[in-house]
């Protein structure tokens, strides 16, 4: 090849390769499946984000793997909810702060943020509107059917349980399961879109187009879920852990209580007795387990009652990660509720 022909070939190759390099997607890492789904929807046509908490794992009990650490080390952008949910990421992200942009979505503008509820029974807060719920301080009812023979060992267990709840709540002071209100998902998607555009302005038009499509999809989904659960909204039910008050607040369903506040802390005998009594008192229709956690406690709570058992999956543990996961997650919650509460 002559020198002139080589130079011509090299120039042509440079012209072909330059646009690819200019529009290369940033390396994006996401903590949990629901957030990953929103990020993946916004990045369609640009790239695919990496997911840390894969499969049926839960952020409540997750330990960072070496492969996760490598992904974080190479990341340009990291999205997570915050330390109140993904506590295992707090120290790794502090160490990463100078190398990647870390976006803590609990701080996204426009979120409805609800305070933690203490104790297992919180029936009686069937709210008239979101503003009332957002401002209200939820106080657990005293359990009329709590165990009366708790000995010192039970008291010690209760103290440990309370300490565990305090530890779970020490960050932020509000419930971190923000995505279970679709309007919160829209607010987080707006924050994610802004971060992607700032990191990758060459693909801004694609992110904006994807953002508009995602917002429309979520609005349609919101109306669909509201219509689906309306026929069973007045039927009380009990959940495994208190992860659903955003869904409750949005769609006015009646969550009567939770077996545990955080799955990191297993309930003591007194709490189990309280919830069992609540199920009997309210004639709660269903008690729901979760895919990642021990279902035997649900059997204990429903024993001797007419309540049926079901399963709710607030984090998409049983779903395949990707853009379709978020709408599938909410549809599955709605169908699980209606299937059990309609029996």
N, C-alpha and C positions, 0 to 999 in steps of 0.2 A: 504494500500500500504506500503510495507517495505521501510526502509530508502534507501537501495541500488537501489530498483526499482524507487523510487522517484528521486534520483540523476541522474539515467540513463534517465528518462523522461525529467528532467530539462535540461540536457545537449543537448538532441536531439532538444528540443524546441529552445534552444539558437542558435543552428546551423541553424535552419530553419529561425529564425527571423533576425539574424545578417545581411545576404545579403540585406534583404528588407530595414533595417535601413541604411546600408551603401550607398545604391543607391537611397535613398529617394530624390525626386525632391526638389529643392529650391523653396521658396515662391516668385513668380515673379509677379510684378504689372506693367501694361503698360498703358500709358496715352490714346492714341487714336487708333481707329480701324486699320488704315493702318499699324502702327508699331506693334500692337497686332498680326496682321496676320503673319508678318514676325517672330515674337517671337514664336507664336504658331506652325508655320511650323518647326522651329528649335527644339522645345521641343517635337515633336511628339514621342511617345514611352517612354517619361520620365514623363511628367506632363503637366498641362494646366495653362497658365498664367491668371491672373485676369485683367479685363479691367475697366478703370475708366469711360471714356466718352462712354456710351452705347447708343444703339438705334439710334434715329435721332438727338441726342444732338450734339452741335458743341463746339469745344474747345474755339472758339472765345467768347462765351457767357456762358460758363459753370460755375456752382458753386459747390464746393466740398460738397458731402453728408457725413453724419456720417458713412455710410457703407464703403465709399471710405477711410475715415480717418482710420477706423479700419484695412482695408486691407493694407494700407501703414504702419501702426504701426507694423504689423506682417511680413512685407516684408523682404526678404533677398536681392532682386534685384529690382530696379525700372528703367524702360526705358521710356524716353520722348524725344521729339524733342528739346525743350528748351523754355526759358521764352518768347521769341518773339511770340510763338504760344500758349502755354498753360500757360498763365500768372497766372491763378488761382492756379497753382501748385508751384509757386516759393517759397512762404513763407513756406508751409507745407514741401517741400523737404529740405529747409534750416534747419528746425527743425529736420528732419529725418536723416540728413547726418551722424551722429555718429552711427546710428542703422542699416542702410542698405547701400549697394552699389548703388549709383545713377549714371546712365549712360545717359549723355546728347548727343543725337545722332547728333546734329548739328555740333559737333566736330569730327565726325568720319573721319578718314583718307580717302582720295580719292574722297570726295564729289565734285561735281560741284556746286558752290554756286553763285547765281545770285543776283545782287543788286536790291533793291526796285525800282519800277517805280513810279514816282509822277504824279499826275493828271490822268484824265480819258482816254485821247486819246493817244495811243502810237503806232499807225500804222506807218510804215516806218522803223521798226527794224525787217525786214524779213531777218534773219541772214544766212550767208553763211556757218558758221560752229560753233561748240560749243565754241571754243577758242575765237572767235571774240565776241560771246555773253557774255561769262564769264568776258571778260575784258572791255566790253563796258559799259559806263555810260548812261543808258536810260533816255532821257529827253522827257517829254511829249510835243507834238505839241500844239501850241496855237490853241484853238478852234475857227475856223472862224465863227461859228454860235452861239457863246456864247450869252447869253441874254444881251441886250444893255440897259435895263431899270432897272438894279439892284439898289434898293434903299439901304438906310443904314442898314435896317434889313437883306437884302440879304448879305451885306458885313460882318455884324456881324456873320451870319450863316456860311459864307465861312471861316471866321477866326476860328470859332469853329471847323469846319470840318478839316481845316489844322492842328489845334492843336491836334485833334483826330488822324490824320494820323501820326503826329510826335510821339505821344504816342505809337501808334501801332508799329512804326518802331524803337523805341529807343533801342531795344535789337538786337545786332548783325549786323545791317545794311544790311541784305540781306533777300530775300524772304525765308520763312520757310516751304513752301510746297514742301519740298525736294523729297518726295517719288514719285512725278509725273514724274520723270525721272527714268526709271527702273535701270539704272546704279547706281544711288544714292541708290536705294533700295538694290542693291547688296553690295555696300559699307557699308550701315548700317547693313545688315545681317552679314557681316564679323565681325563688331564691336560687335554685339549682341552675335554671336557665341563665340568670345573670352571671353566676360564677363561671359557667361554661363559656359564655361569650367573652368575659374578661380574660380567661385563660387562652381562648382560641378564637380571636376576632375574625379570622379568615372564614370560619364556618358559622358566623353569626346568623346569616339568613336561614340556614338549615335549622339551627336551634330555635329561632323565632317561629318558623313554620311548624316545627314539631310541638312547640309550646302551645300554639293556638289549637292544634289538633287535640292535644292532651287535655286542655281546659274544656273543650267541647265534649270530649268523651267522658270526663269526670262529671260534668253537669248532667249529661244524659243518665249516667250511672246513678247519680244521687236521686233523681226522680224515680228511677226503676226500683231502687232499694226501698224508698219511702212507700211506694205503692205495694211492694211485696210484703213488708212487715206490718203494715197498717192493720190487717185483720186480727193480728195476735198481740198488738201493742199493749193491751191491758192485762195480759197474763204474766204473773210474776215468775221469775226463774232465778236460779243460783248458778254462779260461774266458779271455775276452779280458782282463778286469781283475778284481782280487780284490775282488769285490762280494758274494760269495755265501756267506760263511762262516756267517752267521746261518741261512740255509736249510740249509746243510750240517750245522750243529750240531743243528738241530731234527729233521731227517729222516735223519741219518746217511748221507747220500750221500757219494761219494768224489771230492771236488775234488782233483786231483793237482797243480795249479799254475795260474798265470796268466801270460799273455804280458806284461802290464804291471801294476804295482801301482796306478797312477793313469793314466787316459787322457790326463791333461794332459802326461804324460811318455812319449814313445815309446821303446820298448826299443832297446838297442844290439845289436850283432851277437853279443856274448857271451851275452846273455840269451836271444836267439832260439835260439842253438845249444844252450843248456842245456835249454830247454823242448822243443826238437825231440828231444833225446836222451831226455828224460823220457817223451815220447810213445812213442818206440820201446821204451824199457826196460820200461814198464808195460803196453805194448800198449793204451794208452788208446783207448777206443772212439770218442770224439767230442772235437772241439775246437770251442768255441762262440764265434761273433762276437757283436756287439751292433749294433742298428739304426743308432745314431748315429755309429759309428766305422768307420774304414778296414778292410774285410774282407780285404785282400790279405795281411796278416800271418798270418792263419789258414791261407791256402794255403801260405805258406812253412813254417809249423810242421808241417803235415800232409804235406808233400812227401816221397815215398818211404816213407810209412807206410801202414798199413791204416785209420788213423783217418778218420772221416767228419766233415763240417762241419755245424754247426747254428747256430742263433741263439737267444740268450736276451735278454730285455728286462726288466732289473731295475727300471726306472723307469717303465714303462708308456708308452714313447715312441710306440708304434704304437696305443695305445688312446685312446678318447675320454674326456676328463676328466669326473668326476662320481662319485656314490656307488658305482656298479657297478665302477669301475676297480680298486679294491684286490683284491676277490676274483678278478676276471678276470686280473689280473697274476699272482697265485700259481697259478691254474689253468693259465695259459699256460706258466709256468716248468715246472710238472710235466709238461704234455703235450709240451713241446719236449724235455725230458730223456728221457722214456719213448719218444718217437718215434725219437730218434736212438740211444739206448743199446740199444734192442730190435732194431735192424736186424741 
